[in-house]
Amino acid sequence: MRAAALSLMLVTLAARPASAEQDLLLGADMTAPAMTQAEMSRADIQGMIAKANGQPLDLHDKALSGLDLSGLNLRGANLRTARLNKTNLRGADLSGANLEQAWLLKADLSGARLQDAKMFGITARDANFSGADLSRAMPIGDFKGANMSGATLFDLKGGADLKNQSMGLMRTVFTSVNLSGAKLKGANLGRSRLEYANLTDADLTDVVLMGSDLSGANLTGATIAGADFKNVDVSGARLLDLKGQDSAKDWAARVNADRAVTVKND
């Protein structure tokens, strides 16, 4: 699947009903060789790194699924529309990398460095980001079912930009994502989808959640000092043992607050 096809898919999403919004898996053949195989080897990429003399690699639109790229220096690499499904990127340096419209289904990025990474339109369902550093990254994409436990997401830029939506309403999808113990201080997750997310013991200090969907999410033990809860849907959310609740912003402006779980069931 080439970049043009991916771009066409994104444009098509804008014309689909809300139920199909942003689901790049719709119409995609996930069994095709372009999605499951690699056109290069680890040795090939290591050779490119050696010849680059510190300059960012250009790997845009490459099929790299299933490779072991753990620990490699891919700082600033152009991986736009690349296929990295089930790729091992454990401990790799992807800081400043361009991962826009890339595919990372079930990829392993545990402990990886992704500071300032561009992730607009990314599809990273069920990927492992545990312990990774995504500070200041822009994850406007689909991370449904991903593991981000213990990850660092300081100043994350995940809020939907309603003024710049040429390809429809793209937003951060953290549905059913494991964010337990994650550090999200100062992150922007405005209008994001966080249904059934695990946010137990997460640091949500000064996080922008305005207009987000936290229905069914578990925030037990989370720190929410300074977090913005205006128009946040908390239907079925577990809001137990919260820290800093007194200083949370617009706490009274939550949606479906009467349906949230605020008392432990012994």
Buried (B, 14 or more C-beta within 10 A) or exposed (E): BEEEEBBEBBEBBBEEEEEEBBBBEEEBEEEEEBBBBBEBEBEBBEEBBEEEEEEBBBBBBBBBBBBEBBBBBBBBBBBBBBBBBBBBBBBBBBBBBBBBBBBBBBBBBBBBBBBBBBBBBBBBBBBBBBBBBBBBBBBBBBBBBBBBBBBBBBBBBBBBBEEEEEBBBBBBBBBBBBBBBBBBBBBBBBBBBBBBBBBBBBBBBBBBBBBBBBBBBBBBBBBBBBBBBBBBBBBBBBBBEBBBBEEBBBBEEBBBBEEBBEEEEE
